[in-house]
Amino acid sequence: TEIKYVAGIDRVVSTSCDGQVCLWDCATNTTRYFQGHLKAVHCFAFCEPYKYIASGGQERDIILWNPYTLRRITSLHGHEARVQSIVFNENHNHVISLSADKVVMVWDPKSYDLLSRVQSSEHLRLDDSFSAMCWDHTASRLVLAHARFQVWPYR
């Protein structure tokens, strides 16, 4: 599960194992829930230019949804393992997702098309799957984490 403050919507957003994504308004102490997932939700990213949230987890799909109306926009299909992490690359305007089998997918946030699919060339061991990633906008690279860091240049 993940929790972070999203300035673009002025809410704290959290994911959970019950399939819900919670949006908490700190000022009014109210919560709203997106309930579009059927299984555990592990991660999310806010796509500022398009004002939607991308969330994913055990279902292997990424759901794009509107944080204001709590309505699903579409789903992105392609991962064959649980989605571990989602980031938004503001340099190139891409949604990037990482699954437990070390597959990174790059999506167009406007057309929802899959632009690229990359898999780590390292031997996959069950205990060595990636668990998180972040976008380094200053160096235009993707940093992935498991037992150690891997840095992938972004072209």
C-alpha positions in Angstrom: 0.0 0.0 0.0 1.0 3.6 -0.5 0.2 7.0 1.0 1.2 10.5 -0.1 0.0 14.0 -0.3 -1.0 15.1 -3.9 -0.8 18.8 -4.2 -2.6 18.9 -7.5 -5.9 17.9 -5.8 -5.0 19.0 -2.3 -5.7 15.5 -0.8 -3.8 12.8 0.9 -4.3 9.6 -1.1 -3.8 6.1 0.1 -4.2 2.6 -1.4 -5.1 -0.5 0.5 -5.4 -4.3 0.4 -9.2 -4.1 0.4 -9.2 -2.7 -3.2 -10.1 0.9 -2.2 -8.3 4.1 -2.8 -9.0 6.8 -0.2 -8.8 10.5 -0.7 -8.7 12.5 2.5 -9.3 16.2 2.7 -7.1 17.5 5.6 -9.0 20.8 5.8 -12.5 19.3 6.3 -11.4 15.9 7.7 -13.6 14.2 5.1 -12.8 11.1 3.0 -14.0 9.8 -0.3 -13.3 6.4 -1.8 -12.6 5.1 -5.3 -13.9 1.5 -5.3 -13.0 0.4 -8.9 -10.5 -2.3 -7.9 -11.5 -5.8 -7.0 -8.2 -6.8 -5.4 -5.5 -5.1 -3.4 -4.2 -1.8 -4.7 -0.4 -1.3 -4.2 0.3 2.0 -5.9 -0.9 5.1 -7.6 0.3 8.2 -9.4 -1.4 11.6 -10.1 -1.1 12.7 -13.8 -1.1 16.5 -13.3 -1.7 17.6 -16.9 -4.7 15.3 -17.4 -6.0 15.5 -13.8 -6.5 11.8 -13.3 -5.1 9.1 -11.0 -3.6 5.9 -12.2 -3.8 3.1 -9.7 -2.8 -0.6 -9.8 -2.1 -3.7 -7.9 -3.0 -7.4 -7.7 -5.3 -7.2 -10.7 -2.4 -6.6 -13.0 -4.3 -3.7 -14.7 -3.9 0.0 -14.2 -7.1 1.9 -13.7 -7.2 5.6 -14.7 -9.9 7.5 -12.8 -11.1 11.0 -12.1 -10.4 12.0 -8.5 -13.2 14.6 -8.5 -16.0 12.4 -9.7 -14.5 9.0 -8.6 -15.4 7.6 -12.0 -13.3 5.2 -14.1 -11.9 6.6 -17.3 -10.3 3.5 -18.7 -8.0 0.5 -17.9 -4.5 -0.2 -19.2 -3.9 -3.9 -19.8 -0.6 -5.7 -20.4 1.1 -6.6 -17.2 1.4 -10.3 -16.4 2.2 -9.9 -12.7 1.0 -7.5 -9.9 1.6 -3.9 -10.5 4.1 -2.7 -7.9 4.7 0.9 -8.7 3.4 3.7 -11.0 5.1 7.0 -11.7 4.3 9.9 -13.9 7.3 11.1 -16.1 6.5 14.9 -16.3 9.5 15.4 -18.7 8.0 13.3 -21.4 4.4 13.1 -20.3 4.4 9.3 -19.8 2.7 7.0 -17.3 5.3 4.4 -16.3 4.3 1.2 -14.5 6.4 -1.6 -12.9 5.2 -5.1 -12.2 6.6 -7.7 -9.9 8.1 -9.7 -12.8 10.5 -6.8 -13.6 8.5 -5.5 -16.6 8.3 -1.8 -17.0 5.6 -0.4 -19.3 5.5 3.1 -20.7 2.0 4.5 -21.5 0.7 7.5 -23.4 -1.5 9.3 -20.8 -3.6 10.9 -23.5 -4.3 8.1 -26.0 -3.8 5.3 -23.3 -1.6 3.4 -25.8 1.3 1.2 -24.7 4.4 2.9 -26.0 7.1 0.6 -24.7 7.7 -2.6 -22.8 11.1 -3.3 -21.2 12.1 -6.2 -19.0 15.2 -6.4 -16.8 17.8 -8.7 -18.3 18.9 -9.9 -14.9 17.9 -13.4 -13.9 14.5 -13.2 -12.1 14.4 -14.8 -8.6 11.2 -14.7 -6.7 12.8 -12.9 -3.8 14.5 -10.4 -6.1 11.5 -8.7 -7.7 11.4 -5.0 -8.0 9.3 -3.4 -5.2 9.4 0.3 -6.1 10.5 2.9 -8.6 10.8 6.7 -8.9 11.3 9.1 -11.7 14.4 11.3 -11.4 13.3 14.3 -13.5 16.6 16.1 -13.0 18.7 13.4 -14.7 15.8 12.0 -16.9 16.1 8.4 -15.6 14.1 5.8 -13.9 15.4 4.4 -10.5 14.2 0.9 -9.6 14.6 -0.7 -6.2 14.8 -4.3 -5.0 17.6 -5.7 -3.0 19.7 -3.0 -4.6 19.1 0.0 -6.9 19.0 -0.1 -10.7 19.2 3.0 -12.7 17.7 3.0 -16.2 18.4 5.9 -18.6 15.3 7.2 -20.3 15.5 7.8 -24.0 
